Amino acid sequence: MSCHEIEALRLGLMNVLGVGDDSTRDHAEKELEGHLEGPIKGLAEAESLTEIERHLDAALVDLEEEVAALDSEDPEFDYTRGRLLEVRNAERAIQRLRTQGSSIVDGLGDAHDTLHETFPVEE
């Protein structure tokens, strides 16, 4: 059993943020072999936070359906529920990342305005 959603999300974030090394990427890609379809593929290949959010939402829908279809006595039930919880946690982390990114952009705008107020440019 593997949490393909989390590995695919790692790859997508590495794409978007430009972080990670080849060994981390290789490991994630090997773990996802044979599973790169639908939201998992979308997450792994995402190039923006918007794409990540969209594919993560689709992955959550798939996991919710998977959990709903399992009998609570099924040996995979608890693990699959755990996957669902972790992917929901990841969704909240991505929302925080977007909020922090927006805050940085706003802060840079404020810094730009402050510079112009402090050192007016005459045209």
HELIX and SHEET records of a PDB file:
HELIX    1   1 HIS A    4  LEU A   17  1                                  14    
HELIX    2   2 ASP A   22  LEU A   32  1                                  11    
HELIX    3   3 GLY A   38  GLU A   45  1                                   8    
HELIX    4   4 LEU A   49  ALA A   69  1                                  21    
HELIX    5   5 PHE A   77  THR A  118  1                                  42    
END                                                                             
